[in-house]
């Protein structure tokens, strides 16, 4: 449970960007599959950004907790997919 909370702490700064991307995706093309592909691309970009900048030190903290980089970003992607599906489903109901 503590590892999951640590992953959520890592995901917290990305939530605002995730909802912004959800709003843009929902405005232009409110389909779930293209939205999830876009989220996959954004997750890979976030991984590249974190691993190639000074934020790499944050990954050391999660490695010390026993969370690999692949597991960290996989869980973030799954959480982001769940939020995206919920957001687009609600958006489709009101349009």
C-alpha positions, 0 to 999 in steps of 0.5 A: 500500500505504501508503494502505491501511495508513493506512486500516486505522489509521483503522479501528482504533478502530472495530473494537471497535464493529464486533465488538460490533455483529456480536455483537448482530446475530448474537444477534438476527438472524443473516442477512447482508443485514440485517447489511450494511444495519445496517453501512451505517447505522453507517458513515454514522453514523461519517462524520457523527460524524467530519465534525461533531466535532473529529475532522474534523482526522483527515480532513485528514491523509487528504486530504493523503495523497490519500484522499478522505472517500468513498474512506476510508469506502467502503473501511472499509465494504467491510472491515467487510462482509467481517468481518461476513460471516465472523463471521455465517457462523462464527456460523451454523455453530455454532448 
